[in-house]
Amino acid sequence: MSEIIVGLDIGSKQVSVVAGRLDNLGKLEILGLGKADTTGQVSKGVVLNVNKTIEAVRNAIEQVEVQANIDIRGVIASVAGPNIIGTKHKAMITRNTSGEEVTVTDVDQVASDAERTFISQGNSIVHTLPQEYVVDSSTGIQEPVGISGLKLQGDFLMITSPTLALDKTKRCIERAKDKMEIEGGLVFSPLAASLAVLSNQEKKSGVALVDIGSGTTEIVIFYKNIVRYISVLPFAGDIISADIEQGCNVSNEHAEVLKVKFGNALASQVPFEETISIPGINGRKPKVVSVKNLSIIIEERLKEIAALVVAEISRSGYGNRLSCGIVLTGGSVQMPNICELFERVTGRDVRIGYPNENLGKSLTEEIKNPVYATAVGLVWNGIRSVDDREDSYKELRKSAPKVSTISPIQPSTNGRPTKKEVEKDDREKEKKNGGWGILNGLKKIGTKLLGDDLGDSDKY
């Protein structure tokens, strides 16, 4: 048996904690499942009330510790939010000689340079996901290690999140228990879910994973086993509940119950005469709600969400490459006929993604619910990577030299390097070149005598 891995997903409705490990057959054995309510504490994946969220995380962790008889000190955790974005970015390095093959150190170096040169004010990098590489004039290379060349360029998808939101999430986890650690950084939640619900063939042929949660709908597009595009829509299960609350004139609590227990994505499948009686408050008469009207409200909002998904797929540029269509997962996809509705709007094959890909023995059957796709995927993330290439690099890194790291470039107010940055760069060049050349030395003396107007293009 392998080591036990714990995944922790902080959602807008609940915290989910899952403990699991690989069994002897290579399947995931679930040892524990813990959950705690976060309604009102987390909105659209962003923590609002730190103290109450800490309590919820602690509660869910303690449940798993009892079930699995373990002491949890480290977790792999998710991050979500409406302001998480994906941006394309390039980086290039020139190697010492063109006769030698590209190594894993070169691949890591170009990724490090991409992170160093990428600037996103107020945001932190969550993932640096390689797309394709260019070795000299050879383009479209997915696996550059072993190819001879002088220049190596990498195209990357940089996934970023507001730094403040990340810090809140980290605090909630680290304070939930003494000496609690987040292992390997935070994982964008639909990337984790993809490990639990998508097959390798789907990711290779092209597929869009649509994770419809409570606060947000998150989209990840795979093609040739590579994450090509991500997007977050601020519409999901909560807005459907809000529509029901207003349209049926009921409380938010009753709206949530109506959606979960009696909702249908296609109103045409519901008979006109079917009704539901809701108990009155403080002696008031019961309220009768038409299930047909309920389903009309749900259908119209789901059509809007599906149309937004179509727009994002079109914007990605991979609309014609998704042979495997769309996979729906998350807490808000457990509704009759939701696949049929999405198929009508998107014109693509649609299926529900259950977190049972290579799932072995489980403590409870509840774990197979799509609401736990991210939590189960986080456990998988401790075993294998979202990008298959990363798994093959792990062994190579053990004997490879370490990557030289340089501090990230800091943005200045006018878009130009600051005086300190220029001076630091000059010092580094001077140290590298063994001191100033004759011309640079004369120019430096002239600048002191004549002032700072003597630039690179000035004649002297």
N, C-alpha and C positions, 0 to 999 in steps of 0.2 A: 504493500500500500504506500502511496505517496503522502506528502505532508498535507495537513489540513489548511485550506484556504478559506478566508471569510470575505464575502462581498457585502458592501453596505450602500444602499440606494436611498437617498433622501428625496422623497417626492412631495408633491403639493398636497397629497391626501394622507400618505403614511410613509414611515421609515420601514424599509425591508432589509433584514439581515439574513444572509444565507451562508451556511458553512458546508463545505464539501471537499471531496478529494477523489483522485482517480482510483478506480478499482483495478483489479488484475486484468480486466478485459479492455481497459482503456476507456471505460465509460465513467461518467461523473456520478458519484454516490453522494446523495444529499444527507447530511448528518443533523442538520438543524435549520429551523425557520423561525425567525422572530419578526414581529411587526408592532408598530405603535403609531397612533394617530398624530398627524401634523396639521390638521385643518386649521387655518388661520395663522399658523406659525410659519408656513412656507407658501409663497405665492409664485406660480409659474417657475418652480424650481429654485427660486431665490429665497434664502433664509431671511425672515423678517424678525422673529423673536428668537434671539440666540439662546437664552436661558431655557425656554420651554422646549426648543429643538434639542438641546443637550439632554434634557430629561427623556425625551422620546427615543433618542439614539441609545442612551444608557439602558432604557427599559427593553428595547429590542435586542440589544447585545446580551443582556442578562438571560433573556428567554433562551437564546441559542446556547449559551454556556451551560445551562441546566440540561437542555435536551441532549447536547453532544458530549457533556461532561468534559469540557475544555475550559482553559483560561485564555480569553482572547486579548492579545496585546497588539496585534496589527491587522489592518483591514485594507482591502482594495475598494476605493470609494468612487462614486460617480459625481459628475457635475452637470448641471443643466441650467437653462435660463434663456429668455428671449433675446438676449444680446450676445449670444455666442455666434460667431461668424467664421466662415472659412475664406481665406484669401490666398490666391496663387502668388508664389514668390520663387525667384531663381537665385542660385549661388554657383560660383565657379572657383575652382582651384587649379593652379598649374603645378604639376608634379615635377620632381627633380630630373627625371629622365623619361623619354617616351618609349624606351625599349622594355621597360618593366611593366608587369601587369598591375591593374588597379587592385588595391587591397581593401579590406574592410576598414582599415584606418583612414584611407582616402574617402571612403563613403561616409564615415562618421565625421570627418573633417569638413566635408562640403555641407553636411547637415548642420554642424556647429556654426559654420559661417553664415548659413541661411538664418539661423536664430539670432546671430550677432547683428546682422545687417537689417533684420526686419524690425520696423518701427510701427507701433500701434499705441497711440497715446492713451494711457489709463487702462490698458489691457495687458493681460499676461498670456503667454503661449501655453496652451494645454497640450497640443499635439503638433509635431512636425512630421507630416506624412509624405513620403517620397512618391512622386508620380513616375516619371521616366527620367533617364539620364542621357547625356550626350558625351561621348568620348571622342575627342578631336572632331571629326566631321561626321561621325556615325551617330544618328539620332534614333529616338524611340527605343532605347535600350532599357529593359526592366531590371536586368541583373548585370551590373557592370564589373563585378569582382571577377578577375581573371582575364579581362580584356586589356590589351596593350594600348597605351596612349599617353599623351603629354598633358592634355587638358581634360578635366572632368567637370561637367556641369550637371547640376541637379535641379529638377523642377519639383516644387513642394507645395502641398496644401497646408497652410498654417491655420490651425484652429485656435482662436483666442476667446477669452472670457474677461469681463471686467474684473480687475484685480480685487476690488472691494468685495465683490460677491464670492470670489474664490477664497479670500481670507476668512469670511464668515463661515463658509462651509468647513474649512479646515479647523477653525476654532471649535465648532460644534462637535467634531469628531475627536479631536485631541483632548478636549476637556470632559468628554463623556466618561473617561476612565483614566486613572493614573497611568502615566507612561504609555498611553495609546499612540500608535504610529500609523501614518498613512503610507502604505507600501507602494512604491513605484509611481507616486503622483496620482492626481485625479484623472478619471477617464470620462470622456464625453459619453453620456448615458446611451444614446442609440448605437454607438460603436460597440459598447459592451453587449447590448441586446443582440447585435448582429452575430456574436459568437454563439449565442444560445438558440437562435431561431433560423439562421440561414445555413444552407448547405454550401459546400465548396463549389459545386456545379453552378448554383445560382449566382454566386459572386463572380465566377469566371465568365458566365454567359451574359451577365448584366441584369441587375435587379435594383429596385428602389425599396428600401425599408422605410415604412412610415409608422412611427411610434406615436400613437395618439394617447397622451396621458390626460391628466386633469387640467393642467394649466397651459401646456404647449403641445404642438404637434411637431415632431422632429423628423427630418428626412435625411437619409444617407443613401447615396447612389454608389454602387459597386460596378466595376467593369474590369475584366481580366484580373480579378482578385485584388484590385486596388480601389481604395476609397477615392472617388473622383469629385464628389460634391456633397456639401452639407448645407442644411437650411433649417431654421427654426421659425415656426408660425405661432403667433400668440393666441391661437384659437384651438380649443380642445374640449374635453368633457365639461369643464366648468361653465363654458358659455352656453352649452346645450341645456344645462340645468337652469341657468339664468333665464333662458328663453321659455322654458317650461314654467318657471316660477311666475313670469309675467303673463304668458299666454293662457295659463290655466288658473291664474290668480290663487296660487297656493304658496306655502312657505318654502324656503330654500331646502329645508330638510325633507319635506314631502316631495319636492321636485326631484331630488336626488333618488329617493326611493322609487318614484314613478318611472324614472329613466332606467334604473337598473333592473327592476322587476317586471315592468310591463312595456318597456319601450320596444319599438320596432323601426328598423331603418326604412322600410317600405310601407307606407300607409295603405297601399292597395291590398296588402295581405291581411288587413285588420277589418273585421266585420263592423258595420255601422252601429249595431245594437250593443256592443260590448262597452261596459262602463265600470268605473271603480268608485267606491265610496270611501271618502277620507274622513276620519273622525273629526268632529268639530272641537274647537278650543273653548274651554271654560263654559261648557253647557250649550254651545252653539250647535245648530243643526249640522249633520254630516254634509260634506260637499261632494257632489257627484261629478266625476271627470270622465269625459269621453276618451276611450283609448284610441279611437280614430283621430281625434284632434291632437292627442298627445303624439301620435306617430307622425302626423303631418308636420308638427313643429320640429321634431327630431330630424325627419327626412330633409326638410329645407335647409337646416343648419349643416347637416352632413354633406349635402350637395355643395354648399359653399366651401367647406373644408376640402372636399375632393377636387373642386375647381382650382383652389389655390395650390394643391399638390400638383395638378396638371401644369400650372404656370411655372412652378419651380422646376419640374422635370424638363420643361421646354427651355427654361433659362439655363439649365445646366449644360446644354449642348449634347446630352447623351440620350435624348428622347428616342432615337432610332436604334439604340444599341441595347435596349432592355428586353432581351429575349424572354426573360423569366418574369416580366411584369412587375407587380407590386406585392409586397408582403406587409400585412397590417399586424401590428402588435401594440401592447400597452393596455392600460386599465380600461380604456373607453371603447374597445373594439368587440366587447362581448355582447353584441346586440344582434338579434336575428336579422338576416338579410343584408348585413353591412357589406359583405363581399359583393353581392349582386348590385347594390347601389354604386359602389366604387367602380365596378366593371362598366356600368352604364355611362357614368360620367367620364371616366378616363379612357375607355376603349381598350383596356388591357386586362390580362389575366390577373386575378387577385386571390390571395389565400390568407388565412389567419396564421400568424407565426406563433406557435406554442414553444416554450423553452424546453423542448424535449429532444433536441438534437443530441444524440449520443448520451442520453440520460439513462443512468443505471438505477440501482436501488435507491428509493427515496423514503424518507421518514414519513412523509405525507403526500397524498395525491394533489393537495392544494398547490404544490410547487409548480405544477404544469399549467397553471393559470397564466395568461399573457401579462398580467399585472406584475409578475415576478421575472419577466424576461431580462430586465437590466440587472437585477440582483444575481440571477443565475449566471448571466454573462460576465459579471465581474469576477466570479469564481473561476470561470473559464479563462479570463484574462490573466490570472495568476499561473495558468498552465501553458497557454499559447497566445500569440500576439494577433492583433487585428490584421497586420500585414505579415503574410507568410515569410517574406524575405527576412524579416527581423529574427525569426526563429533560427534560420540557418546561420545568421551572423553571430549568434550568442556563443557558439563553440569557437568560431574563428577569433573572437575578441579575447579569449583566454590567453592566447599566445601572441596577440598583436600589440604593438606599441600604443600607448595612450594618446588620445587626441590633445593637441595643444589648444587651450582655451584662451580667448581674449574677451575682455569686458565688452558687453553690448554697446553699440553706438547710441548715445543719448541725443534726442532731438533738441534743437535750439529754437528759440522763438521766431527767428526770421528765416529758418530753413538752412542757414549757413553754419559751419562749424564755429563753436565758441573759441575765444582766445585760449582758454585752458586746453581745449582739444587740439588746437593747432600747435601749441607749445609742446604738448605731450607727444604728438606725432613727430615733431621736429627732433625731440630728444631720442625717440626710438630710431629714427632714420640715422641720426648722428652716431648712435651706439652701433647700429648695424653696419654703417659704412666706415667706421673707424675714425670719425671726426668729419668736419666740414671740408669740402673740396675748396680749391683756391678761389674759384668764382663765387661760390656760396659764402666763403669767408669774407671776400671783398664786399659782397652785397650786404652782409650782416653789419660790417663796419659802416658802410655807406648809409644804411638805414638809421643807425644810431646818430650819425652826423646830420642827415638831411630830414629825418622824420620817417613816418610810416607810409608815405605816398609812393615809395619805390616798390612796385609790384613785379610779378613774374614777367610781364610783357613790356615793362619799361626798359629803355635803352640807357646804358650808362658806360 
